[in-house]
Amino acid sequence: MRLFHFPTIVTSFAGTLLTALTVHASPVACFNSVSGQFCIELFETQAPITTSNFMRYINSGAYTQGIFHRSVPGFVVQAGGYKIASTSNNQPSIFSVNTFPPINNEFGLSNKRGTVAMAKIADDADSATSQWFVNLSDNSSNLDRTNGGYTVFGQIVFDGMNVIDTIASLPVVAVNQIFNEIPLVNYDTSKPITLNNLVQIFDVKVTDVTGIFHAGTLNFAVDIGENSPGYRVNLKLIQNSPDFIFELDSTNLEVLSVKPTNIAIFSTQDGLLTIPSVMIEPFIAVKNVVMRRSSPDTYQFRLESYESVN
């Protein structure tokens, strides 16, 4: 069983430049679980190997009918190692997920609350396969410093942490040596544990969007032309009446080594920012979002138009 093993276990932005913003677009993986729905924004540019690996497991069906098999309240909840499938007698049972070869570690982003990272074997930084965990608190002082650092490849968005916290609040039981920290639903000590007591993941859906609006911030990748690199940016909503006004967060500007294909475009000529699609809630997105820079002297943008996605 792959568990944690702790000790004991942008660049600058130049002038006229980000004259416009530029932010990276990420796919969003939404999980339907017995405890509710939660979505993970995947960080393709920061952790391309890990994100590709995670997507490979999703596409293989490894996480469909999966379970959360480990919970440490105040620390992490963990999944990706086991799933429910039918035996040769067509009876449901728990099986280990079939794993692909381990991947190279890509530690870079910090293990803060709400981030999602890969689990791995003790003293082997390049051992991550299918198992992943959600940080329930700021674990950077521990997980950023041990075993090469645990690779963060995503974050829980929208209201997903409410679901994760619900899972973390469930009773944790030691069933056997493998499942010795497993969270259980409707657990009754007077009755035997069944598959219905497990925190099951029913299905996973991935949506590819240019930007994500979460916690008052619009996050995406942008191309400002003129042979410049792409940038990852955050626009903070600072006004919602009578107009929606967003302002560039200059403290979170990142130069991208590779421009994603799904990227926003900023025109320095007319000050227009066009974002092909933005996810605003799980499975709810808008398209062809158009904003205009308020003036050459500010990094504020006014929402001009968008289209609903049917």
Rosetta blueprint (number, residue, H / E / L):
1 M L
2 R L
3 L L
4 F L
5 H L
6 F L
7 P L
8 T L
9 I L
10 V L
11 T L
12 S L
13 F L
14 A L
15 G L
16 T L
17 L H
18 L H
19 T H
20 A L
21 L L
22 T L
23 V L
24 H L
25 A L
26 S L
27 P E
28 V E
29 A E
30 C E
31 F E
32 N E
33 S E
34 V L
35 S L
36 G E
37 Q E
38 F E
39 C E
40 I E
41 E E
42 L E
43 F L
44 E L
45 T L
46 Q L
47 A L
48 P H
49 I H
50 T H
51 T H
52 S H
53 N H
54 F H
55 M H
56 R H
57 Y H
58 I H
59 N H
60 S H
61 G L
62 A L
63 Y L
64 T L
65 Q L
66 G E
67 I E
68 F E
69 H E
70 R E
71 S E
72 V E
73 P L
74 G L
75 F L
76 V E
77 V E
78 Q E
79 A E
80 G E
81 G E
82 Y E
83 K E
84 I E
85 A E
86 S E
87 T L
88 S L
89 N L
90 N L
91 Q L
92 P E
93 S E
94 I E
95 F E
96 S E
97 V L
98 N L
99 T L
100 F L
101 P L
102 P L
103 I E
104 N L
105 N L
106 E L
107 F L
108 G L
109 L L
110 S L
111 N L
112 K L
113 R L
114 G L
115 T E
116 V E
117 A E
118 M E
119 A L
120 K L
121 I L
122 A L
123 D L
124 D L
125 A L
126 D L
127 S L
128 A E
129 T L
130 S L
131 Q L
132 W E
133 F E
134 V E
135 N E
136 L L
137 S L
138 D L
139 N L
140 S H
141 S H
142 N H
143 L H
144 D L
145 R L
146 T L
147 N L
148 G L
149 G L
150 Y L
151 T L
152 V E
153 F E
154 G E
155 Q E
156 I E
157 V E
158 F L
159 D L
160 G H
161 M H
162 N H
163 V H
164 I H
165 D H
166 T H
167 I H
168 A H
169 S L
170 L L
171 P L
172 V E
173 V E
174 A L
175 V L
176 N L
177 Q L
178 I L
179 F L
180 N L
181 E L
182 I E
183 P E
184 L E
185 V L
186 N L
187 Y L
188 D L
189 T L
190 S L
191 K L
192 P L
193 I L
194 T L
195 L H
196 N H
197 N H
198 L E
199 V L
200 Q E
201 I E
202 F E
203 D E
204 V E
205 K E
206 V E
207 T E
208 D E
209 V L
210 T L
211 G E
212 I E
213 F E
214 H E
215 A L
216 G L
217 T E
218 L E
219 N E
220 F E
221 A E
222 V E
223 D E
224 I L
225 G L
226 E L
227 N L
228 S L
229 P L
230 G L
231 Y E
232 R E
233 V E
234 N E
235 L E
236 K E
237 L E
238 I E
239 Q E
240 N L
241 S L
242 P L
243 D L
244 F L
245 I E
246 F E
247 E E
248 L E
249 D L
250 S H
251 T H
252 N H
253 L L
254 E E
255 V E
256 L L
257 S L
258 V L
259 K L
260 P L
261 T L
262 N L
263 I L
264 A E
265 I E
266 F E
267 S L
268 T L
269 Q L
270 D L
271 G L
272 L E
273 L E
274 T E
275 I E
276 P E
277 S E
278 V E
279 M E
280 I E
281 E E
282 P L
283 F L
284 I E
285 A E
286 V E
287 K E
288 N E
289 V E
290 V E
291 M E
292 R E
293 R E
294 S L
295 S L
296 P L
297 D L
298 T L
299 Y L
300 Q E
301 F E
302 R E
303 L E
304 E E
305 S E
306 Y E
307 E E
308 S E
309 V L
310 N L
